[in-house]
């Protein structure tokens, strides 16, 4: 994936991966089946079986952009801290988790901004902090 991938592009990549897994024997989870049409909203069993399907489809597994991979981005830790500050600057009362694995709401936060506001802030801060060419 790229930092500027649209939701539609990301969904298409994930759907191609799920279709590949299904074509290679991963069972559909009928209890949670979603949307209409072949492949759209395909929900699969989460058992990890058959393992051969995951091996066969490994080349279709969507990967995070290298900028968001701590093993590929030498500036990741400092950029992550800047990212959390960017979210705070957009009104989200959050802080980074101690292990650097994400962020969480500050203690005492009883309500969060609407989901569309959060998503917008996350996308803007991702592009601003990780996408800026410094």
ROTOR-457496 format. One record per residue: residue in one letter; x, y, z of N, C-alpha, C in turn. Coordinates in Angstrom, 1 decimal. Example, Ala and Ser with C-alpha at 12.3 -4.5 7.8 and 13.67 -1.06 7.14 Angstrom:
<atoms>
a | 13.2 | -5.7 | 7.8 | 12.3 | -4.5 | 7.8 | 13.2 | -3.3 | 7.8
s | 12.8 | -2.2 | 7.1 | 13.7 | -1.1 | 7.1 | 12.9 | 0.0 | 7.9
</atoms>
This chain:
<atoms>
x | 0.8 | -1.2 | 0.0 | 0.0 | 0.0 | 0.0 | 0.9 | 1.2 | 0.0
x | 0.3 | 2.4 | -0.4 | 1.0 | 3.6 | -0.3 | 0.3 | 4.5 | 0.8
x | 1.1 | 5.5 | 1.2 | 0.5 | 6.4 | 2.2 | -0.8 | 7.1 | 1.7
x | -0.8 | 7.3 | 0.4 | -2.0 | 8.0 | -0.2 | -3.0 | 7.1 | -0.8
x | -2.9 | 5.8 | -0.5 | -3.9 | 4.9 | -1.0 | -5.3 | 5.3 | -0.5
x | -6.3 | 5.3 | -1.4 | -7.6 | 5.6 | -1.0 | -8.3 | 4.4 | -0.3
x | -9.3 | 4.6 | 0.4 | -10.1 | 3.5 | 1.0 | -10.5 | 2.5 | 0.0
x | -10.9 | 2.9 | -1.2 | -11.3 | 2.0 | -2.2 | -10.2 | 1.1 | -2.7
x | -9.0 | 1.7 | -2.8 | -7.8 | 1.0 | -3.3 | -7.4 | 0.0 | -2.2
x | -7.4 | 0.4 | -0.9 | -7.1 | -0.6 | 0.1 | -8.1 | -1.7 | 0.2
x | -9.4 | -1.4 | 0.1 | -10.4 | -2.4 | 0.2 | -10.2 | -3.4 | -1.0
x | -9.9 | -2.9 | -2.2 | -9.7 | -3.8 | -3.3 | -8.5 | -4.7 | -3.1
x | -7.5 | -4.2 | -2.5 | -6.3 | -5.1 | -2.2 | -6.6 | -6.1 | -1.2
x | -7.3 | -5.8 | -0.2 | -7.7 | -6.8 | 0.8 | -8.7 | -7.8 | 0.3
x | -9.6 | -7.3 | -0.6 | -10.6 | -8.2 | -1.1 | -9.9 | -9.2 | -2.1
x | -8.9 | -8.7 | -2.9 | -8.2 | -9.6 | -3.8 | -7.5 | -10.7 | -2.9
x | -6.9 | -10.3 | -1.8 | -6.3 | -11.3 | -0.9 | -7.3 | -12.3 | -0.4
x | -8.4 | -11.8 | 0.1 | -9.4 | -12.7 | 0.6 | -10.0 | -13.7 | -0.4
x | -10.2 | -13.2 | -1.6 | -10.6 | -14.0 | -2.7 | -9.6 | -15.1 | -3.0
x | -8.3 | -14.7 | -3.0 | -7.2 | -15.7 | -3.2 | -7.3 | -16.8 | -2.2
x | -7.4 | -16.4 | -0.9 | -7.4 | -17.3 | 0.2 | -8.6 | -18.3 | 0.0
x | -9.8 | -17.7 | -0.3 | -11.0 | -18.5 | -0.5 | -10.8 | -19.5 | -1.7
x | -10.2 | -19.0 | -2.8 | -10.0 | -19.9 | -3.9 | -9.0 | -21.0 | -3.6
x | -8.2 | -20.8 | -2.6 | -7.2 | -21.8 | -2.2 | -7.7 | -22.6 | -0.9
x | -8.9 | -22.6 | -0.6 | -9.5 | -23.5 | 0.4 | -9.8 | -22.9 | 1.8
x | -9.6 | -21.6 | 2.0 | -10.1 | -21.0 | 3.3 | -11.6 | -20.9 | 3.2
x | -12.2 | -21.4 | 4.2 | -13.7 | -21.5 | 4.3 | -14.3 | -20.1 | 4.6
x | -15.4 | -19.8 | 4.0 | -16.1 | -18.6 | 4.3 | -16.8 | -18.7 | 5.6
x | -16.9 | -17.7 | 6.3 | -17.6 | -17.6 | 7.6 | -19.0 | -17.2 | 7.3
x | -19.9 | -18.2 | 7.2 | -21.3 | -17.9 | 6.8 | -22.1 | -17.2 | 7.8
x | -21.7 | -17.3 | 9.1 | -22.4 | -16.6 | 10.2 | -22.2 | -15.1 | 10.1
x | -21.1 | -14.6 | 9.4 | -20.8 | -13.2 | 9.4 | -20.8 | -12.7 | 7.9
x | -21.3 | -13.5 | 7.0 | -21.3 | -13.1 | 5.6 | -21.9 | -11.7 | 5.4
x | -21.2 | -10.9 | 4.6 | -21.6 | -9.6 | 4.4 | -22.1 | -9.4 | 2.9
x | -22.0 | -8.3 | 2.4 | -22.3 | -7.7 | 1.1 | -22.8 | -8.7 | 0.0
x | -23.2 | -8.1 | -1.0 | -23.7 | -8.8 | -2.2 | -22.7 | -8.9 | -3.3
x | -22.8 | -10.0 | -4.1 | -22.0 | -10.1 | -5.2 | -20.7 | -11.0 | -4.9
x | -20.2 | -11.5 | -6.0 | -19.0 | -12.4 | -5.8 | -17.8 | -11.7 | -5.3
x | -17.3 | -12.2 | -4.1 | -16.1 | -11.6 | -3.6 | -16.3 | -10.4 | -2.7
x | -17.4 | -9.7 | -2.9 | -17.6 | -8.4 | -2.2 | -17.9 | -8.6 | -0.7
x | -17.1 | -8.2 | 0.1 | -17.4 | -8.3 | 1.5 | -17.2 | -9.7 | 2.0
x | -16.4 | -10.5 | 1.4 | -16.1 | -11.9 | 1.7 | -15.5 | -11.9 | 3.1
x | -16.1 | -12.7 | 4.0 | -15.6 | -12.8 | 5.4 | -15.2 | -14.3 | 5.5
x | -14.0 | -14.5 | 5.9 | -13.4 | -15.8 | 6.0 | -13.2 | -16.3 | 7.4
x | -13.2 | -17.6 | 7.5 | -12.8 | -18.3 | 8.8 | -11.5 | -17.8 | 9.2
x | -11.3 | -17.6 | 10.5 | -10.0 | -17.0 | 11.0 | -9.1 | -18.1 | 11.6
x | -9.3 | -19.3 | 11.3 | -8.5 | -20.4 | 11.9 | -7.1 | -20.5 | 11.4
x | -6.8 | -19.8 | 10.3 | -5.5 | -19.9 | 9.7 | -5.3 | -21.2 | 8.9
x | -6.3 | -21.9 | 8.6 | -6.3 | -23.1 | 7.8 | -7.0 | -23.0 | 6.5
x | -6.6 | -23.7 | 5.5 | -5.4 | -24.4 | 5.4 | -4.2 | -23.5 | 5.2
x | -3.1 | -23.9 | 5.9 | -1.8 | -23.1 | 5.8 | -1.4 | -22.9 | 4.4
x | -1.6 | -23.9 | 3.5 | -1.1 | -23.8 | 2.1 | -1.8 | -22.6 | 1.4
x | -3.0 | -22.3 | 1.8 | -3.7 | -21.1 | 1.2 | -2.9 | -19.8 | 1.5
x | -2.5 | -19.7 | 2.7 | -1.7 | -18.5 | 3.1 | -0.4 | -18.4 | 2.4
x | 0.2 | -19.6 | 2.2 | 1.5 | -19.6 | 1.5 | 1.3 | -19.2 | 0.0
x | 0.2 | -19.8 | -0.6 | -0.1 | -19.5 | -2.0 | -0.4 | -18.1 | -2.2
x | -1.0 | -17.4 | -1.2 | -1.5 | -16.0 | -1.4 | -0.6 | -15.0 | -0.8
x | 0.5 | -15.4 | -0.3 | 1.4 | -14.4 | 0.4 | 1.7 | -13.2 | -0.4
x | 1.9 | -13.4 | -1.7 | 2.2 | -12.3 | -2.6 | 1.1 | -11.3 | -2.8
x | -0.1 | -11.7 | -2.3 | -1.2 | -10.7 | -2.4 | -1.6 | -10.0 | -1.1
x | -0.9 | -10.4 | 0.0 | -1.1 | -9.8 | 1.3 | -0.7 | -8.4 | 1.2
x | -1.7 | -7.4 | 1.5 | -1.4 | -6.0 | 1.5 | -0.4 | -5.7 | 2.6
x | 0.6 | -5.0 | 2.3 | 1.6 | -4.6 | 3.3 | 1.5 | -3.1 | 3.6
x | 1.8 | -2.7 | 4.8 | 1.8 | -1.3 | 5.1 | 2.8 | -0.6 | 4.3
x | 2.6 | 0.7 | 4.0 | 3.7 | 1.5 | 3.4 | 5.0 | 1.4 | 4.2
x | 6.1 | 1.4 | 3.5 | 7.4 | 1.3 | 4.2 | 7.6 | 2.4 | 5.3
x | 7.0 | 3.6 | 5.0 | 7.1 | 4.7 | 6.0 | 6.5 | 4.3 | 7.3
x | 5.5 | 3.4 | 7.3 | 4.8 | 3.0 | 8.6 | 5.4 | 1.7 | 9.1
x | 6.5 | 1.3 | 8.6 | 7.1 | 0.0 | 9.1 | 8.3 | 0.4 | 9.9
x | 8.3 | 0.1 | 11.2 | 9.5 | 0.5 | 12.0 | 10.8 | -0.2 | 11.6
x | 10.7 | -1.3 | 10.9 | 11.9 | -2.0 | 10.5 | 12.5 | -1.4 | 9.2
x | 11.7 | -0.7 | 8.5 | 12.1 | -0.1 | 7.2 | 12.3 | 1.4 | 7.3
x | 11.7 | 2.1 | 8.3 | 11.8 | 3.5 | 8.4 | 12.7 | 3.9 | 9.7
x | 13.9 | 4.3 | 9.5 | 14.8 | 4.6 | 10.6 | 14.3 | 5.8 | 11.5
x | 13.4 | 6.6 | 10.9 | 12.8 | 7.7 | 11.7 | 11.5 | 7.4 | 12.3
x | 11.0 | 6.2 | 12.3 | 9.7 | 5.8 | 12.7 | 9.3 | 6.3 | 14.1
x | 10.2 | 6.0 | 15.0 | 9.9 | 6.3 | 16.4 | 9.6 | 7.8 | 16.6
x | 10.5 | 8.7 | 16.1 | 10.3 | 10.1 | 16.3 | 9.1 | 10.6 | 15.5
x | 8.9 | 10.0 | 14.3 | 7.7 | 10.4 | 13.5 | 6.4 | 9.9 | 14.2
x | 6.5 | 8.8 | 14.8 | 5.3 | 8.3 | 15.5 | 4.9 | 9.3 | 16.6
x | 5.9 | 9.7 | 17.4 | 5.6 | 10.7 | 18.4 | 5.0 | 12.0 | 17.9
x | 5.6 | 12.4 | 16.7 | 5.1 | 13.6 | 16.0 | 3.6 | 13.4 | 15.6
x | 3.4 | 12.2 | 15.1 | 2.0 | 11.8 | 14.6 | 1.0 | 11.9 | 15.7
x | 1.3 | 11.4 | 16.9 | 0.4 | 11.5 | 18.1 | 0.2 | 12.9 | 18.4
x | 1.3 | 13.7 | 18.4 | 1.1 | 15.2 | 18.7 | 0.2 | 15.8 | 17.7
x | 0.3 | 15.4 | 16.4 | -0.5 | 16.0 | 15.3 | -2.0 | 15.6 | 15.6
x | -2.2 | 14.4 | 16.1 | -3.6 | 14.0 | 16.4 | -4.1 | 14.9 | 17.6
x | -3.3 | 15.1 | 18.6 | -3.7 | 16.0 | 19.7 | -4.0 | 17.4 | 19.2
x | -3.2 | 17.9 | 18.2 | -3.4 | 19.2 | 17.7 | -4.7 | 19.3 | 16.9
x | -5.3 | 18.2 | 16.6 | -6.6 | 18.2 | 15.9 | -7.7 | 17.8 | 16.8
x | -7.4 | 17.9 | 18.1 | -8.5 | 17.8 | 19.1 | -8.7 | 16.4 | 19.7
x | -7.8 | 15.5 | 19.3 | -8.0 | 14.1 | 19.8 | -7.2 | 14.0 | 21.1
x | -7.8 | 13.6 | 22.2 | -7.2 | 13.5 | 23.5 | -6.6 | 12.1 | 23.6
x | -5.4 | 11.9 | 23.0 | -4.7 | 10.6 | 22.9 | -3.3 | 10.7 | 23.4
x | -2.7 | 9.6 | 23.6 | -1.3 | 9.5 | 23.9 | -0.8 | 8.2 | 23.4
x | 0.5 | 8.1 | 23.1 | 1.2 | 6.9 | 22.6 | 1.2 | 5.9 | 23.6
x | 1.1 | 4.6 | 23.2 | 1.2 | 3.5 | 24.1 | 2.7 | 3.3 | 24.5
x | 3.0 | 2.9 | 25.7 | 4.4 | 2.8 | 26.1 | 5.3 | 1.9 | 25.2
x | 4.7 | 0.9 | 24.6 | 5.5 | 0.0 | 23.7 | 5.6 | 0.5 | 22.3
x | 5.0 | 1.6 | 22.0 | 5.0 | 2.2 | 20.7 | 4.2 | 1.5 | 19.7
x | 3.2 | 0.6 | 20.1 | 2.4 | -0.1 | 19.2 | 1.2 | 0.6 | 18.8
x | 0.9 | 1.8 | 19.2 | -0.2 | 2.5 | 18.8 | -0.5 | 3.7 | 19.8
x | -1.8 | 4.1 | 19.8 | -2.2 | 5.2 | 20.7 | -3.5 | 4.7 | 21.4
x | -3.8 | 5.4 | 22.5 | -5.0 | 5.2 | 23.2 | -5.6 | 6.5 | 23.7
x | -6.8 | 6.5 | 24.1 | -7.4 | 7.7 | 24.6 | -6.8 | 8.0 | 26.0
x | -6.7 | 9.3 | 26.3 | -6.2 | 9.8 | 27.6 | -7.2 | 9.3 | 28.7
x | -6.7 | 9.1 | 29.9 | -7.5 | 8.8 | 31.0 | -8.6 | 9.9 | 31.2
x | -9.8 | 9.4 | 31.5 | -10.9 | 10.4 | 31.8 | -11.7 | 10.8 | 30.5
x | -11.2 | 10.4 | 29.3 | -11.9 | 10.8 | 28.1 | -13.2 | 10.0 | 28.1
x | -14.4 | 10.6 | 28.1 | -15.6 | 9.9 | 28.1 | -16.3 | 9.9 | 26.8
x | -15.9 | 10.8 | 25.9 | -16.5 | 10.8 | 24.6 | -15.4 | 11.2 | 23.6
x | -15.4 | 10.6 | 22.4 | -14.4 | 10.9 | 21.4 | -15.1 | 11.6 | 20.2
x | -14.3 | 12.2 | 19.4 | -14.9 | 12.8 | 18.2 | -15.6 | 11.8 | 17.3
x | -16.5 | 12.2 | 16.5 | -17.2 | 11.3 | 15.6 | -16.2 | 10.5 | 14.7
x | -16.5 | 9.3 | 14.3 | -15.5 | 8.5 | 13.6 | -15.0 | 9.1 | 12.3
x | -15.9 | 9.8 | 11.6 | -15.4 | 10.5 | 10.4 | -14.3 | 11.6 | 10.7
x | -14.5 | 12.2 | 11.8 | -13.5 | 13.2 | 12.2 | -12.2 | 12.6 | 12.6
x | -12.2 | 11.4 | 13.3 | -11.0 | 10.7 | 13.7 | -10.3 | 10.2 | 12.4
x | -11.0 | 9.6 | 11.5 | -10.4 | 9.1 | 10.3 | -9.8 | 10.2 | 9.5
x | -10.4 | 11.3 | 9.4 | -9.8 | 12.4 | 8.7 | -8.5 | 12.9 | 9.4
x | -8.6 | 13.0 | 10.7 | -7.4 | 13.5 | 11.4 | -6.2 | 12.5 | 11.2
x | -6.6 | 11.2 | 11.3 | -5.5 | 10.1 | 11.1 | -4.9 | 10.2 | 9.7
x | -5.7 | 10.3 | 8.7 | -5.2 | 10.4 | 7.3 | -4.3 | 11.7 | 7.1
x | -4.8 | 12.8 | 7.6 | -4.1 | 14.0 | 7.5 | -2.8 | 14.0 | 8.2
x | -2.8 | 13.5 | 9.4 | -1.5 | 13.4 | 10.2 | -0.6 | 12.4 | 9.6
x | -1.1 | 11.3 | 9.1 | -0.2 | 10.3 | 8.5 | 0.5 | 11.0 | 7.3
x | -0.2 | 11.7 | 6.4 | 0.4 | 12.3 | 5.3 | 1.4 | 13.4 | 5.7
x | 0.9 | 14.2 | 6.7 | 1.8 | 15.3 | 7.2 | 3.1 | 14.9 | 7.8
x | 3.0 | 13.8 | 8.6 | 4.2 | 13.4 | 9.4 | 5.0 | 12.4 | 8.6
x | 4.4 | 11.4 | 8.1 | 5.2 | 10.3 | 7.4 | 5.4 | 10.6 | 6.0
x | 4.5 | 11.4 | 5.4 | 4.6 | 11.7 | 3.9 | 5.4 | 12.9 | 3.6
x | 5.7 | 13.7 | 4.6 | 6.5 | 15.0 | 4.3 | 7.9 | 14.6 | 3.9
x | 8.4 | 15.2 | 2.9 | 9.7 | 15.0 | 2.4 | 10.6 | 16.1 | 3.1
x | 11.3 | 15.7 | 4.1 | 12.1 | 16.6 | 4.9 | 13.6 | 16.6 | 4.4
</atoms>
